Amino acid sequence: MDARLNKIIYQLKKWDCKDNAILQNGTLLICQVPHVSPLGYLHKIYSPLNTLDIEKIESALKFTLPDNFVDFLLSCNGMDIFSLNVSIFGLRNNRDYRHFDRFFQPFDIIIENLEEYTLKGYLKFASYKKEFDLFFKKGEQDKVYVMKKLSFETVKVYSSFYEWLNHAIEMLSKYFNKSGKLIKDQQLFESGSEANLIKNLIEII
């Protein structure tokens, strides 16, 4: 596993608790959050893809994935962190018929890029609570574009995938306590609600 990804997973494990779980397929569930949903977890890190899965994605989308993102997917098949405030897409595994394991799967990167509203020459690989989308641009290795959903207005550009991911974790970690609950902060929220976090994500990204 890439040292940068090791560091990221180490950061996410700061919410380590007795309710963590590792599924049979290798998916890591960190910090159960029953206040969100009965099967909710603050962080979900999905089991790795293989090279055939990568080829399937690139063939379906006619897009060569950046090397860093390929390495990421070969270590974890996407992740949902901070109660889905950040979702990195992967590949859903319809071959896995274990009901409980199938419940914990990433948003499918192929399906997400076959929607009606897509941006030519870009690949959507992640989202902030579906309010902002994150893209790679064809021909620009690893640079990350953060755009408003549907309008495609660019609000921020990162030089690399890991620069963006480290920043997202650093910023969002300030707003969740060790139980995975949103911390009330009047400078960012009016009532400490998750809705206000979404509304103000543009200040975080």
Backbone as a chain_set.jsonl record, in Angstrom:
{"seq": "MDARLNKIIYQLKKWDCKDNAILQNGTLLICQVPHVSPLGYLHKIYSPLNTLDIEKIESALKFTLPDNFVDFLLSCNGMDIFSLNVSIFGLRNNRDYRHFDRFFQPFDIIIENLEEYTLKGYLKFASYKKEFDLFFKKGEQDKVYVMKKLSFETVKVYSSFYEWLNHAIEMLSKYFNKSGKLIKDQQLFESGSEANLIKNLIEII", "coords": {"N": [[0.843, -1.2, 0.0], [0.488, 2.251, -0.779], [2.501, 4.704, 0.838], [1.368, 7.177, 1.356], [-1.357, 6.66, 1.348], [-1.473, 4.883, 3.461], [-0.944, 6.65, 5.543], [-3.249, 8.228, 5.445], [-5.289, 6.37, 6.082], [-4.465, 5.777, 8.646], [-4.995, 8.248, 9.864], [-7.8, 8.278, 9.687], [-8.403, 6.193, 11.347], [-8.258, 7.267, 13.828], [-10.678, 7.562, 14.901], [-11.152, 5.15, 15.942], [-12.894, 2.461, 17.458], [-14.698, 0.185, 19.647], [-16.728, -0.778, 18.115], [-15.891, -1.084, 15.541], [-15.485, -2.81, 12.385], [-14.465, -5.51, 10.264], [-15.299, -6.691, 7.212], [-16.063, -9.83, 5.511], [-15.183, -9.57, 2.906], [-13.113, -7.813, 3.169], [-13.655, -5.127, 3.532], [-13.368, -2.228, 5.512], [-14.869, -0.952, 8.352], [-15.32, 1.902, 10.209], [-15.954, 3.302, 13.318], [-18.956, 3.19, 14.443], [-22.041, 4.808, 13.851], [-24.812, 5.109, 15.168], [-26.626, 7.151, 15.531], [-26.916, 8.226, 13.073], [-27.705, 6.162, 11.284], [-28.993, 2.798, 11.695], [-27.104, 0.955, 10.688], [-24.996, 2.599, 10.238], [-21.739, 3.976, 9.638], [-18.969, 6.037, 10.455], [-16.699, 6.116, 8.808], [-16.047, 4.322, 5.823], [-14.113, 2.021, 4.286], [-13.394, 0.515, 1.392], [-12.847, -2.827, 0.083], [-9.942, -3.828, -1.882], [-9.606, -3.268, -5.483], [-8.798, -5.136, -8.502], [-6.404, -5.494, -11.23], [-7.869, -6.169, -13.506], [-10.35, -5.095, -12.911], [-9.71, -2.382, -12.992], [-9.103, -2.114, -15.707], [-11.642, -2.622, -16.725], [-13.073, -0.356, -15.855], [-11.674, 1.724, -17.188], [-12.058, 0.985, -19.839], [-14.864, 1.073, -20.103], [-15.388, 3.768, -19.645], [-13.717, 5.029, -21.362], [-11.378, 6.368, -20.613], [-8.236, 7.094, -19.343], [-7.143, 6.34, -16.22], [-5.578, 8.391, -13.711], [-2.273, 7.655, -12.476], [-1.857, 7.716, -9.656], [-4.461, 7.472, -8.721], [-5.158, 4.987, -9.693], [-3.399, 3.382, -8.2], [-4.495, 3.897, -5.706], [-7.077, 2.706, -5.961], [-6.319, 0.068, -6.236], [-5.62, -0.484, -3.728], [-7.741, 0.254, -2.111], [-11.161, 0.086, -2.766], [-12.422, 2.671, -3.342], [-13.983, 4.983, -0.965], [-16.14, 6.013, 1.709], [-16.35, 8.725, 3.726], [-16.561, 10.455, 6.88], [-19.35, 10.22, 7.443], [-20.482, 10.032, 4.834], [-19.996, 12.575, 3.89], [-17.826, 12.962, 2.267], [-17.361, 11.159, -0.621], [-15.59, 8.76, -2.33], [-15.502, 7.303, -5.408], [-15.898, 3.882, -6.527], [-15.986, 0.556, -7.685], [-18.905, -1.176, -7.935], [-19.66, -4.39, -6.682], [-21.394, -6.762, -8.015], [-21.239, -9.432, -7.935], [-20.944, -10.316, -5.417], [-22.781, -11.958, -3.219], [-23.398, -11.993, -0.565], [-25.574, -10.717, 1.676], [-25.192, -8.782, 3.749], [-22.597, -7.798, 3.238], [-23.002, -6.708, 0.711], [-24.448, -4.501, 1.294], [-22.61, -2.617, 2.04], [-21.041, -0.864, -0.056], [-19.229, 1.043, -2.53], [-20.186, 4.14, -4.239], [-20.754, 3.68, -7.674], [-18.276, 4.185, -10.03], [-18.499, 4.035, -12.775], [-21.273, 4.161, -13.322], [-21.79, 6.682, -12.169], [-20.566, 8.327, -13.998], [-22.044, 8.027, -16.244], [-24.285, 9.452, -16.146], [-26.937, 11.776, -17.02], [-26.073, 14.414, -16.904], [-23.015, 15.213, -17.601], [-19.516, 16.041, -17.962], [-17.714, 16.735, -20.729], [-14.603, 15.279, -21.494], [-13.752, 15.102, -18.931], [-13.456, 13.215, -15.877], [-15.554, 12.154, -13.388], [-14.86, 11.457, -10.065], [-15.379, 11.572, -7.379], [-17.348, 13.0, -4.658], [-18.63, 15.76, -2.718], [-20.916, 15.245, -0.526], [-22.776, 15.196, -2.564], [-23.082, 17.808, -3.34], [-20.948, 19.109, -4.417], [-18.802, 18.128, -7.052], [-15.958, 16.111, -7.901], [-13.289, 16.06, -10.201], [-11.128, 14.464, -12.595], [-9.142, 15.635, -15.288], [-8.934, 14.86, -18.696], [-5.776, 14.086, -19.985], [-4.411, 15.583, -18.133], [-2.473, 14.634, -15.792], [-3.407, 13.567, -12.703], [-4.243, 16.057, -11.561], [-6.776, 17.724, -9.678], [-10.096, 18.802, -9.963], [-12.47, 20.734, -8.347], [-15.869, 21.122, -8.522], [-19.008, 22.878, -8.722], [-22.026, 21.104, -8.442], [-23.814, 20.177, -11.337], [-23.741, 22.863, -12.465], [-21.078, 22.983, -13.061], [-19.174, 24.823, -12.328], [-15.928, 25.731, -11.577], [-14.503, 25.645, -8.415], [-12.24, 25.179, -6.996], [-8.858, 24.041, -7.425], [-6.699, 21.309, -7.192], [-3.329, 20.157, -7.029], [-2.836, 17.469, -6.969], [-4.248, 14.17, -6.42], [-3.81, 13.125, -3.828], [-3.097, 15.416, -2.433], [-5.535, 16.786, -2.406], [-7.169, 14.886, -0.982], [-5.917, 14.638, 1.526], [-6.26, 17.252, 2.437], [-9.066, 17.438, 2.566], [-9.665, 15.582, 4.592], [-8.252, 16.681, 6.737], [-9.63, 19.127, 7.118], [-12.369, 18.384, 7.527], [-12.17, 16.735, 9.741], [-12.103, 18.367, 11.919], [-14.661, 18.873, 12.65], [-16.016, 16.728, 13.665], [-16.637, 14.751, 16.47], [-15.106, 12.268, 18.705], [-17.005, 10.326, 18.806], [-18.135, 10.368, 16.389], [-20.018, 12.285, 15.95], [-21.382, 15.369, 14.758], [-19.761, 18.36, 15.562], [-20.837, 21.212, 17.307], [-20.333, 24.35, 16.03], [-20.324, 27.612, 16.001], [-19.184, 29.339, 14.225], [-19.211, 28.08, 11.847], [-21.61, 26.723, 11.604], [-25.137, 27.298, 11.993], [-26.727, 25.854, 13.684], [-25.286, 23.645, 14.213], [-25.965, 21.582, 12.557], [-25.943, 18.912, 10.118], [-26.859, 19.7, 7.671], [-26.159, 22.378, 7.535], [-23.434, 22.112, 7.45], [-23.087, 21.027, 4.906], [-24.042, 23.152, 3.389], [-22.051, 24.995, 3.826], [-19.796, 23.858, 2.79], [-18.258, 24.817, 0.719], [-16.571, 26.629, 1.881], [-14.901, 24.987, 3.199], [-13.659, 23.34, 1.331]], "CA": [[0.0, 0.0, 0.0], [1.206, 3.517, -0.849], [2.72, 5.311, 2.158], [0.423, 8.291, 1.529], [-2.652, 6.083, 1.709], [-1.295, 4.378, 4.824], [-1.071, 7.805, 6.437], [-4.656, 8.628, 5.443], [-6.049, 5.384, 6.851], [-4.068, 5.993, 10.044], [-5.754, 9.411, 10.341], [-9.205, 7.904, 9.835], [-8.513, 5.262, 12.472], [-8.304, 8.007, 15.091], [-12.037, 7.345, 15.414], [-11.201, 3.724, 16.253], [-13.719, 2.13, 18.616], [-15.012, -1.243, 19.772], [-17.75, -1.148, 17.134], [-15.312, -1.232, 14.209], [-15.692, -4.143, 11.812], [-13.864, -5.863, 8.981], [-16.186, -7.659, 6.57], [-15.395, -10.968, 4.883], [-14.532, -9.143, 1.666], [-12.006, -6.922, 3.494], [-14.108, -3.755, 3.782], [-13.123, -1.762, 6.877], [-15.888, -0.032, 8.858], [-14.735, 2.598, 11.358], [-16.775, 4.16, 14.176], [-20.396, 3.067, 14.201], [-22.779, 6.039, 14.168], [-26.242, 4.754, 15.189], [-27.443, 8.368, 15.457], [-27.121, 8.491, 11.645], [-28.548, 5.046, 10.844], [-28.662, 1.592, 12.464], [-25.894, 0.342, 10.152], [-24.133, 3.685, 9.81], [-20.361, 4.094, 10.113], [-18.375, 7.319, 10.08], [-15.81, 5.87, 7.666], [-16.118, 3.01, 5.178], [-12.992, 1.862, 3.357], [-13.808, -0.698, 0.701], [-11.777, -3.772, -0.25], [-9.241, -3.434, -3.113], [-9.892, -3.781, -6.819], [-7.646, -5.746, -9.161], [-6.081, -4.841, -12.501], [-8.979, -6.389, -14.444], [-11.373, -4.103, -12.566], [-9.23, -1.095, -13.514], [-9.294, -2.169, -17.16], [-13.086, -2.518, -16.971], [-13.444, 1.05, -15.671], [-11.084, 2.54, -18.254], [-12.697, 0.61, -21.101], [-16.251, 1.548, -20.1], [-15.444, 5.232, -19.646], [-12.778, 5.534, -22.369], [-10.596, 7.363, -19.877], [-7.102, 6.516, -18.629], [-7.113, 6.86, -14.853], [-4.258, 8.815, -13.229], [-1.536, 6.587, -11.792], [-2.106, 7.747, -8.214], [-5.813, 6.976, -8.456], [-5.099, 3.54, -9.923], [-2.77, 2.796, -7.007], [-5.493, 4.01, -4.637], [-8.12, 1.698, -6.163], [-5.731, -1.254, -6.023], [-5.493, -0.644, -2.273], [-9.104, 0.307, -1.57], [-12.143, 0.313, -3.826], [-13.183, 3.847, -2.944], [-14.301, 5.127, 0.454], [-17.102, 7.024, 2.158], [-15.802, 9.174, 5.002], [-17.31, 11.478, 7.603], [-20.787, 9.982, 7.215], [-20.799, 10.301, 3.426], [-19.708, 13.935, 3.454], [-16.936, 12.77, 1.125], [-17.455, 9.823, -1.218], [-14.709, 8.472, -3.455], [-16.19, 6.228, -6.107], [-15.173, 2.657, -6.859], [-16.735, -0.328, -8.574], [-19.81, -2.045, -7.171], [-19.447, -5.805, -6.969], [-22.678, -7.471, -8.031], [-20.981, -10.871, -7.781], [-20.909, -10.634, -3.988], [-24.178, -12.181, -2.865], [-23.622, -11.903, 0.876], [-26.457, -9.555, 1.813], [-24.625, -7.749, 4.611], [-21.471, -7.19, 2.537], [-23.496, -5.92, -0.424], [-24.959, -3.236, 1.821], [-21.484, -1.69, 2.163], [-20.325, -0.76, -1.323], [-19.062, 2.439, -2.94], [-20.876, 4.606, -5.437], [-20.087, 3.094, -8.831], [-17.667, 5.245, -10.831], [-19.015, 3.948, -14.146], [-22.64, 4.701, -13.306], [-21.73, 8.115, -11.866], [-20.11, 9.043, -15.189], [-22.981, 7.803, -17.342], [-25.48, 10.241, -15.879], [-27.322, 12.709, -18.087], [-25.266, 15.625, -16.817], [-21.594, 14.925, -17.483], [-18.663, 17.076, -18.542], [-16.861, 16.092, -21.725], [-13.169, 15.401, -21.267], [-13.477, 14.998, -17.493], [-13.952, 12.024, -15.197], [-15.992, 12.402, -12.01], [-14.39, 10.341, -9.243], [-15.76, 11.74, -5.972], [-18.285, 14.098, -4.423], [-18.892, 16.261, -1.375], [-22.344, 15.163, -0.182], [-23.54, 15.443, -3.791], [-23.209, 19.243, -3.595], [-19.807, 19.417, -5.271], [-18.2, 16.948, -7.658], [-14.518, 16.197, -8.123], [-12.991, 15.542, -11.527], [-9.847, 14.455, -13.285], [-9.272, 16.099, -16.667], [-8.178, 14.037, -19.637], [-4.501, 14.669, -20.394], [-3.772, 16.263, -17.001], [-2.218, 13.566, -14.821], [-3.571, 13.696, -11.252], [-4.814, 17.323, -11.08], [-8.157, 17.541, -9.225], [-10.968, 19.963, -10.099], [-13.684, 20.719, -7.53], [-16.872, 21.905, -9.244], [-20.388, 22.845, -8.257], [-22.81, 20.102, -9.153], [-24.669, 20.576, -12.46], [-23.268, 24.064, -13.158], [-19.677, 22.716, -13.4], [-18.315, 25.965, -12.008], [-14.761, 25.306, -10.806], [-14.32, 26.448, -7.206], [-10.889, 24.971, -6.487], [-8.049, 23.067, -8.156], [-5.587, 20.736, -6.427], [-2.283, 19.649, -7.918], [-2.813, 16.009, -6.975], [-5.3, 13.444, -5.712], [-3.512, 13.012, -2.398], [-3.173, 16.757, -1.838], [-6.953, 17.034, -2.128], [-7.718, 13.99, 0.032], [-5.363, 15.04, 2.824], [-6.896, 18.515, 2.838], [-10.461, 17.156, 2.928], [-9.675, 14.918, 5.899], [-7.796, 17.654, 7.738], [-10.668, 20.123, 7.375], [-13.594, 17.794, 8.07], [-11.923, 16.108, 11.048], [-12.305, 19.376, 12.963], [-16.084, 19.059, 12.913], [-16.608, 15.488, 14.158], [-16.004, 14.299, 17.707], [-14.63, 10.886, 18.695], [-18.168, 9.447, 18.641], [-18.621, 10.53, 15.029], [-21.097, 13.274, 15.898], [-20.997, 16.693, 14.303], [-19.519, 19.294, 16.655], [-21.444, 22.524, 17.103], [-19.348, 25.414, 15.88], [-21.148, 28.721, 15.521], [-18.535, 30.025, 13.111], [-19.502, 27.363, 10.615], [-23.008, 26.293, 11.582], [-26.107, 28.027, 12.798], [-27.258, 24.959, 14.707], [-24.476, 22.436, 14.276], [-26.599, 20.512, 11.795], [-25.206, 18.461, 8.952], [-27.314, 20.493, 6.532], [-25.358, 23.592, 7.477], [-22.105, 21.722, 7.007], [-23.154, 20.91, 3.455], [-24.22, 24.499, 2.858], [-20.807, 25.746, 3.949], [-18.657, 23.069, 2.341], [-17.416, 25.601, -0.179], [-15.553, 27.268, 2.698], [-13.993, 23.938, 3.66], [-12.885, 22.753, 0.243]], "C": [[0.878, 1.249, 0.0], [1.31, 4.155, 0.533], [1.744, 6.45, 2.414], [-0.956, 7.778, 1.929], [-2.599, 5.481, 3.109], [-1.502, 5.484, 5.843], [-2.53, 8.233, 6.558], [-5.502, 7.663, 6.273], [-5.719, 5.493, 8.334], [-4.846, 7.167, 10.641], [-7.215, 9.041, 10.591], [-9.417, 6.96, 11.012], [-8.432, 5.96, 13.829], [-9.693, 7.91, 15.721], [-12.246, 5.868, 15.759], [-12.041, 3.47, 17.498], [-14.067, 0.647, 18.59], [-16.023, -1.714, 18.734], [-17.212, -1.221, 15.715], [-15.52, -2.655, 13.701], [-14.891, -4.292, 10.526], [-14.728, -6.963, 8.378], [-15.384, -8.78, 5.908], [-14.672, -10.57, 3.609], [-13.403, -8.139, 1.904], [-12.395, -5.481, 3.733], [-13.942, -3.409, 5.259], [-14.166, -0.721, 7.256], [-15.379, 0.57, 10.162], [-15.77, 3.487, 12.025], [-18.259, 4.096, 13.809], [-21.113, 4.327, 14.671], [-24.279, 5.735, 14.13], [-27.156, 5.961, 15.168], [-27.696, 8.778, 14.011], [-28.035, 7.432, 11.041], [-28.116, 3.795, 11.603], [-27.385, 0.902, 11.993], [-24.901, 1.397, 9.669], [-22.744, 3.613, 10.43], [-19.796, 5.419, 9.623], [-17.51, 7.172, 8.832], [-16.0, 4.449, 7.146], [-15.035, 2.947, 4.107], [-13.154, 0.5, 2.693], [-12.613, -1.538, 0.237], [-11.216, -3.499, -1.65], [-9.845, -3.998, -4.399], [-8.665, -4.531, -7.332], [-7.45, -5.097, -10.527], [-7.176, -5.044, -13.547], [-10.118, -5.413, -14.178], [-10.99, -2.728, -13.114], [-9.442, -1.036, -15.021], [-10.77, -2.025, -17.52], [-13.539, -1.067, -16.876], [-12.948, 1.883, -16.844], [-11.728, 2.238, -19.602], [-14.111, 1.176, -21.187], [-16.329, 3.058, -20.266], [-14.528, 5.86, -20.685], [-11.923, 6.662, -21.78], [-9.477, 6.629, -19.14], [-7.003, 7.147, -17.251], [-5.704, 7.308, -14.481], [-3.595, 7.713, -12.403], [-1.827, 6.546, -10.299], [-3.485, 7.198, -7.864], [-5.893, 5.47, -8.699], [-4.51, 2.844, -8.703], [-3.734, 2.81, -5.821], [-6.533, 2.893, -4.757], [-7.598, 0.276, -5.965], [-5.484, -1.533, -4.545], [-6.838, -0.562, -1.574], [-10.057, 0.766, -2.67], [-13.049, 1.496, -3.469], [-13.406, 3.884, -1.444], [-15.39, 6.171, 0.64], [-16.657, 7.441, 3.545], [-16.604, 10.336, 5.564], [-18.797, 11.418, 7.258], [-21.239, 10.446, 5.838], [-20.623, 11.759, 3.037], [-18.726, 13.933, 2.296], [-17.073, 11.327, 0.655], [-16.497, 9.735, -2.392], [-15.247, 7.214, -4.12], [-15.27, 5.029, -6.356], [-16.0, 1.856, -7.843], [-17.603, -1.247, -7.725], [-19.649, -3.489, -7.631], [-20.765, -6.555, -6.881], [-22.506, -8.98, -7.92], [-21.019, -11.295, -6.321], [-22.342, -10.754, -3.484], [-24.431, -12.212, -1.368], [-24.378, -10.611, 1.154], [-25.799, -8.445, 2.621], [-23.47, -7.042, 3.917], [-21.946, -6.299, 1.392], [-24.043, -4.572, 0.03], [-23.862, -2.18, 1.87], [-20.665, -1.72, 0.877], [-20.235, 0.705, -1.731], [-20.061, 2.834, -4.021], [-20.071, 4.121, -6.639], [-19.581, 4.182, -9.774], [-18.166, 5.212, -12.277], [-20.407, 4.558, -14.222], [-22.628, 6.204, -13.083], [-21.315, 8.931, -13.084], [-20.969, 8.779, -16.416], [-24.285, 8.546, -17.126], [-25.751, 11.206, -17.031], [-26.416, 13.935, -18.102], [-23.812, 15.247, -16.547], [-20.812, 16.015, -18.2], [-17.656, 16.405, -19.463], [-15.39, 16.347, -21.42], [-12.766, 15.304, -19.812], [-14.041, 13.68, -16.965], [-14.303, 12.379, -13.76], [-15.604, 11.203, -11.154], [-14.798, 10.442, -7.78], [-16.764, 12.873, -5.856], [-18.267, 14.501, -2.959], [-20.404, 16.258, -1.183], [-23.248, 15.496, -1.368], [-23.779, 16.932, -4.062], [-22.106, 19.723, -4.529], [-19.257, 18.105, -5.812], [-16.721, 17.19, -7.889], [-14.161, 15.453, -9.394], [-11.493, 15.448, -11.777], [-10.112, 14.931, -14.708], [-8.383, 15.26, -17.568], [-6.903, 14.766, -20.061], [-3.777, 15.418, -19.299], [-3.614, 15.262, -15.864], [-2.394, 14.059, -13.393], [-4.168, 15.013, -10.751], [-6.299, 17.127, -10.784], [-8.924, 18.852, -9.332], [-12.205, 19.767, -9.227], [-14.693, 21.65, -8.19], [-18.232, 21.816, -8.569], [-21.173, 21.855, -9.103], [-23.726, 20.765, -10.178], [-24.158, 21.81, -13.19], [-21.836, 23.9, -13.652], [-18.775, 23.931, -13.204], [-17.161, 25.489, -11.127], [-14.566, 26.231, -9.615], [-12.929, 26.267, -6.61], [-10.187, 23.915, -7.335], [-6.909, 22.614, -7.256], [-4.582, 20.126, -7.395], [-2.259, 18.131, -7.984], [-3.976, 15.434, -6.174], [-5.035, 13.419, -4.214], [-3.468, 14.37, -1.704], [-4.623, 17.075, -1.477], [-7.451, 16.194, -0.966], [-7.192, 14.33, 1.423], [-6.026, 16.306, 3.344], [-8.334, 18.267, 3.301], [-10.544, 16.529, 4.31], [-9.269, 15.888, 6.999], [-8.906, 18.634, 8.105], [-11.887, 19.498, 8.053], [-13.388, 17.172, 9.443], [-12.138, 17.079, 12.199], [-13.756, 19.432, 13.43], [-16.798, 17.791, 13.379], [-15.881, 15.041, 15.412], [-15.659, 12.81, 17.623], [-15.767, 9.871, 18.591], [-18.76, 9.546, 17.243], [-19.768, 11.499, 14.895], [-20.546, 14.628, 15.478], [-20.87, 17.632, 15.492], [-20.173, 20.629, 16.329], [-20.348, 23.583, 17.08], [-20.067, 26.593, 15.236], [-20.503, 29.482, 14.369], [-18.855, 29.35, 11.779], [-20.971, 27.005, 10.482], [-23.883, 27.255, 12.373], [-26.603, 27.148, 13.94], [-26.46, 23.673, 14.839], [-25.032, 21.295, 13.452], [-25.752, 20.137, 10.589], [-25.611, 19.254, 7.712], [-26.496, 21.77, 6.399], [-23.921, 23.291, 7.082], [-22.067, 21.636, 5.488], [-23.201, 22.298, 2.822], [-22.91, 25.264, 2.836], [-19.581, 24.963, 3.485], [-17.717, 23.867, 1.451], [-16.328, 26.335, 0.592], [-14.531, 26.257, 3.195], [-13.092, 23.463, 2.534], [-11.825, 23.703, -0.27]], "O": [[1.891, 1.299, 0.696], [0.35, 4.154, 1.303], [1.333, 6.672, 3.553], [-1.64, 8.389, 2.75], [-3.572, 5.561, 3.859], [-2.148, 5.288, 6.872], [-2.994, 8.562, 7.649], [-6.333, 8.091, 7.073], [-6.594, 5.32, 9.183], [-5.304, 7.097, 11.782], [-7.798, 9.449, 11.596], [-10.495, 6.936, 11.605], [-8.529, 5.306, 14.867], [-9.863, 8.145, 16.918], [-13.38, 5.4, 15.855], [-11.911, 4.189, 18.489], [-13.765, -0.056, 17.626], [-16.159, -2.915, 18.499], [-17.984, -1.401, 14.773], [-15.708, -3.585, 14.485], [-14.67, -3.324, 9.798], [-14.873, -8.038, 8.961], [-14.165, -8.679, 5.767], [-13.653, -11.168, 3.265], [-12.797, -7.66, 0.945], [-11.542, -4.675, 4.104], [-14.32, -4.181, 6.14], [-14.329, 0.28, 6.558], [-15.049, -0.152, 11.103], [-16.39, 4.327, 11.373], [-18.741, 4.857, 12.97], [-20.83, 4.848, 15.75], [-24.947, 6.074, 13.154], [-28.333, 5.837, 14.83], [-28.585, 9.585, 13.742], [-29.015, 7.756, 10.37], [-26.993, 3.734, 12.103], [-26.659, 0.325, 12.803], [-24.069, 1.127, 8.803], [-22.587, 3.238, 11.592], [-20.104, 5.869, 8.519], [-17.576, 7.992, 7.917], [-16.101, 3.498, 7.921], [-15.042, 3.72, 3.149], [-13.062, -0.538, 3.349], [-11.516, -1.02, 0.029], [-11.934, -2.994, -2.512], [-10.496, -5.043, -4.404], [-7.624, -4.556, -6.677], [-8.242, -4.246, -10.934], [-7.386, -4.173, -14.391], [-10.777, -4.956, -15.112], [-11.835, -2.0, -13.634], [-9.906, -0.025, -15.549], [-11.108, -1.378, -18.512], [-14.302, -0.597, -17.719], [-13.707, 2.657, -17.427], [-11.921, 3.141, -20.415], [-14.51, 1.699, -22.227], [-17.221, 3.571, -20.941], [-14.546, 7.076, -20.877], [-11.774, 7.737, -22.361], [-9.726, 5.671, -18.408], [-6.801, 8.355, -17.13], [-4.73, 6.675, -14.89], [-4.268, 6.939, -11.722], [-2.023, 5.47, -9.733], [-3.658, 6.541, -6.837], [-6.611, 4.76, -7.995], [-5.048, 1.844, -8.228], [-3.785, 1.864, -5.034], [-6.835, 2.214, -3.776], [-8.35, -0.616, -5.572], [-5.181, -2.66, -4.154], [-7.058, -1.228, -0.562], [-9.778, 1.716, -3.402], [-14.262, 1.351, -3.315], [-13.063, 2.939, -0.733], [-15.539, 7.089, -0.166], [-16.59, 6.609, 4.451], [-17.236, 11.095, 4.83], [-19.409, 12.404, 6.847], [-22.237, 11.152, 5.694], [-21.056, 12.156, 1.955], [-18.784, 14.808, 1.432], [-16.919, 10.391, 1.439], [-16.573, 10.527, -3.332], [-15.425, 6.185, -3.469], [-14.046, 5.152, -6.388], [-16.64, 2.418, -8.732], [-17.096, -2.003, -6.896], [-19.519, -3.765, -8.824], [-21.199, -6.937, -5.795], [-23.484, -9.721, -7.825], [-21.115, -12.484, -6.015], [-23.036, -9.747, -3.341], [-25.564, -12.436, -0.94], [-23.864, -9.524, 0.89], [-25.844, -7.282, 2.218], [-23.364, -5.818, 3.992], [-21.354, -5.25, 1.134], [-24.096, -3.619, -0.747], [-24.141, -0.986, 1.756], [-19.721, -2.499, 0.742], [-21.068, 1.516, -1.327], [-20.698, 1.981, -4.638], [-18.841, 4.151, -6.618], [-20.36, 5.003, -10.259], [-18.245, 6.254, -12.929], [-20.682, 5.382, -15.095], [-23.376, 6.931, -13.738], [-21.674, 10.104, -13.193], [-20.657, 9.255, -17.508], [-25.27, 8.31, -17.826], [-24.902, 11.42, -17.897], [-26.038, 14.432, -19.162], [-23.428, 14.994, -15.405], [-21.378, 16.811, -18.949], [-16.84, 15.598, -19.019], [-14.984, 17.472, -21.129], [-11.585, 15.41, -19.481], [-14.974, 13.111, -17.532], [-13.453, 12.848, -13.003], [-15.966, 10.068, -11.466], [-14.588, 9.501, -7.015], [-17.007, 13.61, -6.811], [-17.939, 13.706, -2.079], [-21.091, 17.175, -1.632], [-24.351, 16.015, -1.192], [-24.59, 17.279, -4.921], [-22.31, 20.632, -5.333], [-19.247, 17.091, -5.113], [-16.283, 18.329, -8.051], [-14.659, 14.355, -9.645], [-10.702, 16.232, -11.252], [-11.175, 14.666, -15.27], [-7.228, 14.986, -17.244], [-6.953, 15.933, -20.45], [-2.643, 15.853, -19.498], [-4.532, 15.073, -15.067], [-1.611, 14.884, -12.922], [-4.572, 15.075, -9.59], [-7.003, 16.451, -11.535], [-8.464, 19.889, -8.853], [-12.905, 18.761, -9.348], [-14.41, 22.83, -8.397], [-18.565, 20.817, -7.932], [-21.004, 21.782, -10.32], [-24.336, 21.797, -9.9], [-24.136, 21.819, -14.421], [-21.419, 24.606, -14.571], [-17.731, 24.046, -13.847], [-17.383, 24.913, -10.062], [-14.475, 27.449, -9.774], [-12.48, 27.094, -5.816], [-10.823, 23.018, -7.889], [-6.235, 23.434, -6.632], [-4.956, 19.635, -8.46], [-1.729, 17.559, -8.936], [-4.598, 16.121, -5.363], [-5.941, 13.665, -3.418], [-3.771, 14.466, -0.515], [-4.907, 17.568, -0.386], [-8.088, 16.72, -0.053], [-7.949, 14.311, 2.393], [-6.32, 16.425, 4.533], [-8.767, 18.822, 4.311], [-11.4, 16.902, 5.113], [-9.876, 15.91, 8.069], [-9.099, 18.937, 9.282], [-12.382, 20.029, 9.047], [-14.33, 17.088, 10.23], [-12.335, 16.655, 13.337], [-14.045, 19.981, 14.493], [-18.025, 17.765, 13.481], [-14.653, 14.958, 15.427], [-15.891, 12.17, 16.597], [-15.529, 8.694, 18.321], [-19.759, 8.896, 16.937], [-20.428, 11.546, 13.856], [-19.411, 14.986, 15.792], [-21.765, 17.696, 16.335], [-20.072, 21.118, 15.203], [-19.542, 23.685, 18.005], [-20.379, 26.559, 14.046], [-21.184, 30.186, 13.624], [-18.777, 29.973, 10.72], [-21.515, 26.986, 9.378], [-23.425, 27.93, 13.295], [-26.869, 27.64, 15.036], [-26.897, 22.726, 15.492], [-24.617, 20.15, 13.627], [-24.952, 20.935, 10.1], [-24.8, 19.457, 6.808], [-26.176, 22.198, 5.289], [-23.261, 24.116, 6.451], [-21.125, 22.115, 4.857], [-22.498, 22.58, 1.851], [-22.674, 26.082, 1.947], [-18.45, 25.364, 3.759], [-16.512, 23.618, 1.434], [-15.273, 26.636, 0.033], [-13.419, 26.628, 3.571], [-11.906, 23.212, 2.744], [-11.082, 23.361, -1.19]]}, "num_chains": 1, "name": "protein.A"}
